């Protein structure tokens, strides 16, 4: 029995568990940058992770973080918007700007300029929050690449639950 089989690891971490040192570093990176440890709210962290995963077409991460978002907000409708088209969601303009920035950093990183950072500052994000936006976006892209590279999928039972709340009330 391997090390990963001895503990209950999320599928994304199981995919890299053959390299225990890398696994520990990636877990620490996640814990340091997100999961309530950033300068952003947990809702903002999960919103970024969700829209980045959607932009990357990473179903595993999109549904996982969409689920976390719904759990932290209790708002299934808003979570569904993030998974389909966040630009049509009833979001604070500040959060919409943050998500636009994260998606541009994901899709067209070379298009960003200092004016984009200034826009975030004008919207009320301080330097710590801007660093968090960038770090969470980069971390999400990294984790999406891991999930996609290793073909990580959601367990069927979880997928069934997520699909029901996406289509239900």
C-alpha positions, -999 to +999 in steps of 0.1 A: +000+000+000+014+034-010+016+065+012-013+082-006-035+052+000-030+055+038-047+089+040-077+106+025-061+129-001-081+150-026-077+136-062-055+165-072-030+156-045-032+119-051-021+126-087+013+138-074+016+117-043+043+095-058+066+124-051+061+130-014+083+161-012+065+178-041+032+168-025+041+185+007+053+216-010+022+219-032+000+214-001+019+241+018+017+264-012-021+260-013-024+266+024-001+296+024-017+314-006-054+306-002-080+288+020-086+319+040-049+329+044-048+357+018-057+394+020-090+385+002-122+370+016-127+333+012-155+341-013-131+361-034-105+334-033-130+308-045-145+331-071-110+336-086-102+298-085-136+291-102-134+316-131-097+307-137-107+270-139-135+278-163-111+298-185-088+269-185-116+244-192-106+224-161-138+207-150-123+192-119-112+225-105-142+245-118-167+222-101-146+218-069-141+255-064-176+263-076-188+240-049-165+256-023-179+290-034-214+279-030-206+264+005-191+296+017-217+319+003-248+298+003-256+313-031-261+285-057-273+310-083-241+330-081-220+299-081-238+288-113-231+322-129-194+318-120-193+284-137-212+297-168-205+334-173-193+354-144-197+386-163-235+383-161-235+376-123-248+400-097-213+409-084-200+440-068-181+460-095-149+457-075-152+419-075-160+419-112-129+439-119-109+414-098-123+385-118-117+402-152-081+408-141-077+371-131-091+359-164-069+382-184-039+370-164-049+335-173-057+339-209-035+369-220-009+375-194+013+397-217-016+420-223-016+433-187+001+466-179+007+488-149-026+505-158-044+472-149-028+473-115-037+509-110-073+500-119-073+475-091-059+501-067-085+527-078-112+501-071-099+499-035-075+469-035-044+476-015-010+461-024-015+430-002-049+423-019-034+428-053-006+404-045-032+379-033-052+383-065-021+375-086-009+347-064-043+330-063-047+333-100-012+318-106-018+290-081-051+282-097-035+280-131-008+257-117-034+234-101-055+234-132-024+222-152-018+195-127-054+183-129-055+184-166-021+167-171-030+138-148-066+135-160-079+142-125-117+138-123-144+143-097-157+112-080-190+102-096-210+108-064-197+144-061-203+151-097-239+140-093-244+163-064-228+193-082-249+187-113-280+186-092-273+219-075-264+235-108-297+225-123-319+227-091-333+256-072 
